[in-house]
Amino acid sequence: MRNLIRHILKETTEDLLKKYWVNKWDKEKSKGDLPRFNYDLIKKLGLKGKWEKILDDYIEYMGGPEEIKNIYTNFLSSKEFTTEDINDKGIATGGYDFSFRIINPRVTQTTMLGNGEPELYFDLLITDGYVTLMTTGEKIDLTDIESIDEHLWWELSNEIKDMISDFTKEISGTFGNQLWDVIVDWA
């Protein structure tokens, strides 16, 4: 009898939980927003132990893993982002201040080591901005790559790619995805 009561309570709780999140996502959609998976909110609500169930409900709500992959890549390619967006995700940008576009993003499942982990590939285009060098205070125009010393560009390029990689991984989490790796090429 005790197990039956636990089972009924568990089902009722899960149904109410799903109803809450579906209503929340419906409201976001009705406002013209894109519903997102919000792990921080789940923790604030004291539902950390239920995050996997909420994630499953989110994936189902959004149409499944393939549809989420399409929504995520469309989101990335439809916007121009800035270093402010990167900072908003808790990622330090140092002396960088630029705008960028993500071109031709694609998520694939790698089969290396048989793990099937998702990877994101895309081309990066800096549309405007600069970096202020910490050592000299000099401002370097990031849209004029040809004028940047080769050794300096190698360092700047790697720093930028690391920032953008971390940023796209953070965004990926809000779509219920966990990326294994991000490969960034220059457009």
N, C-alpha and C positions, 0 to 999 in steps of 0.2 A: 504494500500500500504506500509506504514511504517513497519508494522508487517511482511509483506512478505519479504521485504528487510532485516530486522533483521534475519528472519528465514534462508534466503539464505546465508547471511554472516556467521551465526553461523555454518551451515552445511559445508560451504567451509572451515572455520577455523578449524573445527574438523577433516575434511578430510585431510587437510595439516598437522595438528598436528599428526594425526595417521601415515601419510606417513613418517614424519620426524622420529618418534620413531621406526617404523618398519624398516626403512633403517638403523638406528643406531644399532638395535638389529641384523639385518642381517649381518652387518659389524663385530660385535662382534663374531657372530657364525662363519663367514668365517675365522676369525683369530684363531679359536679353543677355544674361550672364551665362557663362559656360560652367556647369556644375563641376566642382572639383572635390577630390578626396582630401580631407583636411585632418591630418594626424594630430596636429597641435590642438585643434578643437576637441578631438576625441579624448585626448589626455585631460584637457581642462574639464570636460564633462565627467571625468572619472570612469571612462569607458575603455581605458588602455587594454584591459584584458579581452575586449570584444573587437579590437581593431581588425582582426582577420575576417570576422563575420561581416563587419561594416564594409570592408574592402570587397568581399565577394558580392555584397549587395550593390555596391557602386559599379563594379564591373558589369554585373547583370543589367543594372539601370542604364548604363551607357551603351549597351548593345554587344558586349563581349570584348575579349582581348583584341581581336583584329580591328574592330570599330574604334576602340580606344587608341590603338596605334595610329589609325588614320586621323582621328581628331587631334591627337598630340602633334603629329607632323604638320598638319594644316595650321594649327595654332602657332607653331614655331616659324613657319614660312610666311605667315600672314601679317606679321608685326615687325616694326623696327624697334629694337631694344636699345637701352642705354646702360651706362655703368651705374646709373641710379637704380635701375631694375636689378642689377647684380647685387648692389649693396642691400637692397630690400630683402634679398634672400640670405643675408648674413655673410656674404662673401666679400672679403676685403679687396678693394681695387687700387689701393696705393695712390700713385700720382696719375692714374689713368682717368681720362674723361672723354668718352667717345660714344658714338651711336653705331649700331651694327645691324645687319640682316643675316638671317640664317637661310641659306639657299639650298634647295633640293634635299631636305632632311629625309632620311630613310632609316627605319629600324629593321634590323635583321636578327635572326637567331643564329648565333655561332654554334658550330658543332665541335669546336676544339675541346678536347678532353671529354667530349660527350656531355657537357654541362648544359647546352642549349640556352645560354644566357643571352639576353638581348643586348645589342650594341647599336649605337646611334652614329650614323655617318652624315656629314653635311659640309657644305662649302661656306666659308665665312667672308663677309664683305664689310669692311669698316667704311661707313658712309660719311663720317665726320668725326673730328676730334683729335686729341693729342695725348701725349704722356709728358709729365714734368719729371725730368731725371732728378732723383734724390741727391746725387753726388754734385751736380753742377747747377741745378735749378733751370736748366735749359728745357724749353718746350719743343717736342718733336712732333711734327704733323704726321699722324698715322695714315693719312690718305695718300701720302707721297712716299711710298715705300722705296722707290728708286733712289731717293736722295739720302736714305739712311745707310750708314756704314754697315757692311755685311755682318760683322761680328755683333754689333749692337742690335741689328734687326733680328739676328738669331735669338738673342736673349729676350728681346721684347716679344717676338713671335711666340716663343714658348710660354711666357707669362700670360699673354693674352689667351692662348689656346687653353691653358690650365683654368683660367677664370671662367671662360665660356663653357668649358667642359663641366666644371662644378655647377655652374648656373643651369645648364640643360638637365643635369641629373636632378637638381632640386625641383625644377619644373616637372620633370618626369614623375616624381613622387606624388605630385598633386593630381596626376592622372592615373594613379594606382600602378604605375610601372616602377620597376627597379632596373636601371641600366647597369650592365656589367662594365661597359667601356664606351667612351665617346671618342670618335676619330674626327678631327677637324682639319680640313684643308682650306687653303686660301682660294677665294674666287678670282 
